[in-house]
Amino acid sequence: MNVVIDTNVLVSTLWTDKGNPRKILDMVGKNTLKICYDHRIIAEYKYVLNRPKFKFSSYDVEVVLKRIKANGLCVAANICPIDFTDETDRAFYEVAVNCSAYLITGNKKHYPDAPFIISPAQFIVIYENQTFG
């Protein structure tokens, strides 16, 4: 199953070892999920996760990025003619569309209304129903 993970979900993962964002990243690490990304997404991850306000250790950030690159799929996404309030959200949307992936985000309001754009909690329900249903 392909997923694209918005940066806010990774921030949540680094804040706590519990919760749905952590479960999702653990599934990526176990190759249960295939995380899709492009160079814009990796640049956004690095930029945001290294902000001083978060106080994440550079080691923890690098571990997360290495896990994503080792277990993920780097793609060159086609451009979608949609306007975004925050242009950094465009990359996540375009990669998700190009990879037929779920876009997992804590800020659904930043994206167009689409059934593949879901919260971490929604993703866990979908995954569990698909796997165990």
N, C-alpha and C positions, 0 to 999 in steps of 0.2 A: 504494500500500500504506500503510495507516494504522499508526502506531506511537505508543506512549506511552513516554517515556523517564524512568526513575526518576532521582532526583537524584544518586545515587551514580555513575551513568554520566556525567553532566555533570561531576562532580568529576574523574573519570578523564580526561575530555576536556581539561579545563583544566590538568591536571598534565602531560600529554604531547601532542605533536603526532602520535604514532604509536598504533597499536593499533586494535582494533575499535570502541571508543567513539568515537574520532575519525572513523573511516570512516563510522559511522552519522550523526554530526552533519554531516559533509560531504555526505552524501546528502540530508539535510534541507535544507541550504543550496542544493543544486542542484535542489530540488523533485523528487528521485527518490522521496523518502518524504514522506508527510504526517504531521507530528507533531500529535497531538491533545492538548489541554490544557484546563483550566478555571482560574478565578481562584485556586482553592486550590493548584493545581500551580505557577502562576507565583509566588504568595506563598512557597511552600516553596523554589522555586529561589532566589529573591532572598535569603531568610533564610539558607539553608545556604551558598550560594556567597559570601556576604559575611561569613561568620564569620572573625574575625581569625586563627584557627589555620591556615586555608588560605593566607592571604596572597595571594589572587588580586587582581589589580588591578581596580578598579571599572570601568575601561574594558573589560577582557576579559569581565567578567561582563555588562556592558551589551551588548556585541557578541553574545554568545551568546543573551541574552534577546531582542534585536531580531531575530536570525535565526529564532528559534522563532516569535515573533509574526508576522513577515513571511511565513513559509512554512508556518505551521501552521493548525490549525482549532480555534478556541475553541468549546467546547460547554458545555451545561448538562446534566450527567450525572444520571441517576436514581440514587437511593440503593439500595444492595444490602444486604440484611439479613445481613451476615457480620461476625463479630467479628474485630478486628485487634489485635494486641499493641501496635502503634504506630498510632494513629489517623491520622497523616499519610500512611500508606500507602493508606488507604481511597480517597482522591481518584484516585490512579494506577490502582487497580483498577477503580473505577467508570467512569472515562473510557474505559479500555480496553474494558470490557464494552459500554458504550454506543456505541462507535465501531467495534466488531468489529476491534480493533487488537491487535497484539502489544504486550505490556508487557515492555519490555527493562530488566532489572535485574541488578545484581551480587549481589543478596541475595534469591534465590528463596525462601529459608526464611521471609521476612517475609510471604509471600503464600500463599493457598490453592494446592493442587496443581492446576494447570490447564495444558493444552497451549499456551495463548497466552502464558504467562508464561515468558520465556526469557532466557538470558544474552546478552550482546553476541556472543560467539563462536557460539552457536547461531543467532542471528539472521542473521549473515553467511552461514553455511552454508545456511540456508533461502532467503535472498535469492539467493545465487549459484545454487543448484539450480533455483529458479523462473525466474531470468533466463537462465541458460545451459544448464540441464538439458534 
